[in-house]
């Protein structure tokens, strides 16, 4: 059982780069970095690998297909919307996002006035 070649690794990374640059609504470099990381992690999930140099060639089609079908995760989209909302009003709420290993997101909201934490 072999692994993909260096050329194939470069092709996967170039594909990730093209897809990340095509994502609409990502203008902040921090959010752009999140998209790149998420795409990279999705690539590894598709192959069951922990790094590019351990990917088996039989997973290349699934990897490229996953990159092609990638959409912006709800937690990144929501974070982007909330940043816009929070920048315009002076509310006393702070939000934190927790993403588990499956990519599911949990939102925690801290209300400074009541000192309560809500999970969404």
C-alpha positions, 0 to 999 in steps of 0.5 A: 500500500503506497501513498500519493506522490509529491505532485499529487499532494501539490495538486490537492493543496492547489485545489484547496487554495482555488476553492478557498479563494472562491468562497464568497463573503470571506474578507477577513484574513482570520476567517480565510485561514479558518476556511483553509484549515477546514478544507485541509481537515476535510481532506484528511477526514475523506482519506482517514489520514493524519497528514497529506503524506499518508494519504493512499492513492485510492482516496484521491477522487473522494478528496477532490470531490469533497473539495469541489462540494465544500460549502462554508460551514454554518459555524464560520458563516454564523461567526462572520454574521455575528462579527458584523452584528457585534461591530455595529451595536454596543451590546453586552454579549460575548460569543464563543464557538466550540467545534468538535472533531466531527465539525459540529459547532456549539455557540456559547453566549455570555451576557455581561449584564446578567452574568449568565451563559447560554448554549445554543 
